Amino acid sequence: MNQIKLVAIDVDGTLLNENNELAPETIAAVKRARATGAKIVICSGRPLSGIHPYLDPLEISGDQEYAIAFNGAVAETVSGKILFQDNVNYEDYLEVEMMAREMGVHFQIEAVNGIYVLNRDISLYSSYESQLVSLAMNYRAPEEITRDYQICKLMFVDEPAKIDAANHNLPLSIKERMNVVKSTPVFLEFMNKRAGKGNALEQLTKSLGLTPENVIAIGDQENDLSMIKYAGLGVAMGNGIDDVKQNAQFITKTNRENGVAFALDKFVTNRDQ
């Protein structure tokens, strides 16, 4: 498939195996795919700081390589030059933060320079997220978040049952006005309506003079749906949720079975399976 010029790959549950590690088989397959001239674009809910640890083993660097971060709120070169950024409106922050209080769920903000938690009783999931993506965590009272903050995304961070209940009870107006996705069972994320992996991938694809037919997107969760729908070939991980599998043209192996490597070898490098 020599028309494939760009491969968009999610990180957690996709690029990484069940131990949150980059398997040698995946590293080798990515290098083979890049040798064909295809660009590998990491597309994650993480900030660039949480993507960087995986770029060196994949030998991806420089101003001509790209990453999509914060679930599409930011697209940048892997060297850190921002191409475009769609921040959350301040009024939307005020409404979503108040809803978090009313629903009794932990709430946090993610910006390029850090995570801001607004509950003194800090969730363990916030602490885990801070370590996972290598972003400093800071406490702020709600009134300390001013219009000056460049907010990439808002997050409800709590137990799966609380996240499901909050998601079910969100006002329709919020879902119409914002891009709302459940990225994991414990994270419900709110972004600018223009933000999203699919929108960011579309903008990046066009800027490179490519079309959806030149693009493969691989993912496993709800926040990957938009890019899987945009790409000429959407690939669902074997461990992906049903909605992703139903919208993909191909279901690869699970992340435990190096599903990314299998898909790259099948569609990009055309190696015998």
N, C-alpha and C positions, 0 to 999 in steps of 0.2 A: 504493500500500500504506500507507494512513494508519494502520494498526494498528502500524506500526514506530515504536517510541519510543526504542529504544536500539540503537546500532551499536557492537559491540566490534571493534576493529581492532588487529591485531598491527603491530609497527613494522618490524623488519628483514626485508627480502624481501617486504614487504606494503605498508605505508604509504609506505616509501621505495623509490626506484627502484634500478636496478642500480649507480648511483654513490653510494648511501647519501644521496640528496638527496630533499627534499620537492618534487615537481614542481608547477609552477603549475596544471596541470590537476587535480591531486589537491586542492590548496588550494581551488580554486574549487568543486569538487564537494562537499567537506566543508562549506563555507559554505552551499551550496544545501541540503544535507541538514539542517543545523542550523536553517535558516530554516523548515523544516516542523515544528519543535518536537522533532525527534529529538535525543537526547543522543549525542554521540560519546565513547566511552570507549576510551582507548588502553590496550591490554593487552599487556604486554611482559615479557620476561625481565630487562629493564633496571630499575634503580632509578628513582625519580622524577627524580633529577638527570639521567638519560640520556634521559628523555622530555621534559623541560622545553623544550629548544631548538625543539621542533616545535609547542608549544602556542601561542606568540605568533603565528606566521603563520596558525594556524587560528583565532585569536581565542577560544581556550578558556581561561577563567580563573575564579577565585572558589571559594567554598565549596559551590556547587551543581553543580560539574562534577567528574568523577571519573576516576581512573586505577587500573589494576591493575598492580602492579609485582612484580618478582622472581618471575615466572611464577605469580603468584597467592598468594604468601606474604603479600603486603601489598596492601590496598585502601585508598585514601586520596583525599581531595579533592585537586584539582590545586594547591591552596594549601598542602598539606602536612599536613592533619589526618588522622591515621590512623583508619580506620573499624574495621578488624580486621587482625590479624597472627597468622600461625601459624608459630612458629619451629621450628627443628630441635632435637630433643632432644639433650642433651649426650652421652648414651650412644651415640646414632647417630653423632654427630660422631667419637667415639673410634674406632668400628668402621670407618667409611668412610675416615678418615684413615690408619688402619693398612693398610687394603686398598690405598690409593693407593701406599703405600710398597712393599708386597709386589708390586704389579703394575708398579711402575716408571713411574708417570705423575705429572705435576705436579698439585698439589692447591691449591685456594684456598677461602677462605670469603668470602661476601658478606654484609655487614650494612648497615643503613640509613646508617651513618656511614663506611663504607669497605670496601675489599677487603683481605683479609689472606692473604698468600702464606706457605706453610710450607716452601718450598724456597729455600735461598740462591741456587741456580742458577735464577733467575726465568725463566719461560717468556715468549717473545715474545708469546704469545697473552694472557697476563696483562697485559702492558704495553699491548697493543692494547685490551683490554677496559677497563682503567683510563681510557684516553684517550677511548674511545668513549662511556662512560657517565658521565664526569666524576666518578668516585669516586677518592679518594686511595688509593694502594696502599702497604701497610705489611708489613714482614717480621715474622713472629712464629715462635718455636720452638714446636713442637706443645704442649709442656707449659705454654706461656704462655697458651694458650686455655683460659680457665676457664669455670665455669658462669655467670659474670656476663655473658658475651657473648650478645647477642641475634642469633643466627645465622638469617638469612633462607634461605640455601641454601648447600650445599656443591657444589664443582665439581671434576671431573677436567678438566684443561686440557692438551691435548697434540695431537700429530699425528693425523690422521684414522685411520690404521691402528691406533695405540695405543688410541684412544678406542673403536673398534669391537671390538678384542680385549678391552678391559676390560669393555665393556658385555655382551659375550657370556659372559664368565666371572664375572659378578656372581652371588653366591649368591641363590637364589630367596627366601630369608628377607628379604634387603634389599629386593627389589622388592615383596614383600608388605607390608613394614612402612613403606616410604617411597614417595613419589612420585618416580620416576626417569624423566627425559626427556632425550633428546639434542636440544638446541636448535639446534646447528649441528654440522658435521662435526668440530669441534675442542672442543666443550663437551658434557660429560655432567653433568647437574645432579641433585642429590639434595635433596628438600624434605620437610617434614612431610607425612604422608599426607593431611591435610586441605587442604593447599595445592595449588594448581593453578588454571589460568586458568578452567576450567569451574566449579569449586567457588566461586571468588571471584565469578565472573560471576553464578552462581545466587544467592549471598547478596546481592549488590548489586541484582540484579533484584527480588528479593522485598522488599528494604528500600525500593524505590521504588514498590512496589505494582503491579509489572508481572509478566507471565508470559513463558515462553519464546516464545510466539507473537508477542510484542512485540519480539523480539530477533533481530538479524542478527549473526553472528560471521564475521570474515574473517581467514584466516591461511594459512600455507604450510608450517609445520614440525610435527614431532611434538609440541612443547609447545603447539601450537594445537588439537590434536585434541579435548581435553576440552571446550573452549568451542564448537567447531564441532558437537560431538555434543549439547551442551546447548541451543544456540540453536534457535529455531523454524526459522530458515533458516541453514544452514551454507554458507559460500562459500569455496571453495578458490581460491587463486591459480593462474594458469596455470603458474607456475614452482614450484608446491608439490610436495611429495613424493607418491608414489602413495597412501600410506595416507590422507593428508588428502583427496585427490581422491575416493577411494573412499567416504569417510564424509560428503562434502558433498552438498548438494542441487543446487548450481550451481557450475560452474567458470568463473571470470571470466578476463579477459586476464592476461598476466604483469605483473610490476611494471615492466618496461621499457615496457610498453604502457599504463601507468596503469590497471591492473586494478581498484584500489579505486574510482577515479572512475567506471569503467564500471558497477561493481556498485551504487554509490550512486545513480547516475542511473537505473538500471534498476529498482531495488526501493524506493527511498525517495522520490526526486523525480519518478519516472515520466517522465523526459525522453525524447524520441525518440533512439534510438541511431544 
